[in-house]
């Protein structure tokens, strides 16, 4: 079953919907729909991900593509991709994540 994450970047007024789907060859296919042109470009670059591409940040294909597509370091979409893929791969509990509803960054004064 597909895992879905929504990213609402209120600071730049863009939104993204990320679907992750486990493939028969144990890769995870991520699909991104977004109001942001740069995020759409990033989404088109993502091919089915092997576990070594999403298990850590250091060797991550996700972060490499985020860099290549010129996403800003503050963009939460790559983190959204990690969360959707991890849910789909069973590395975080889908039920717990869905019950939690959200994770967030809070700007303090």
Order of alpha helices (4+ residues) and beta strands (2+ residues): beta-beta-beta-alpha-alpha-alpha-alpha-alpha
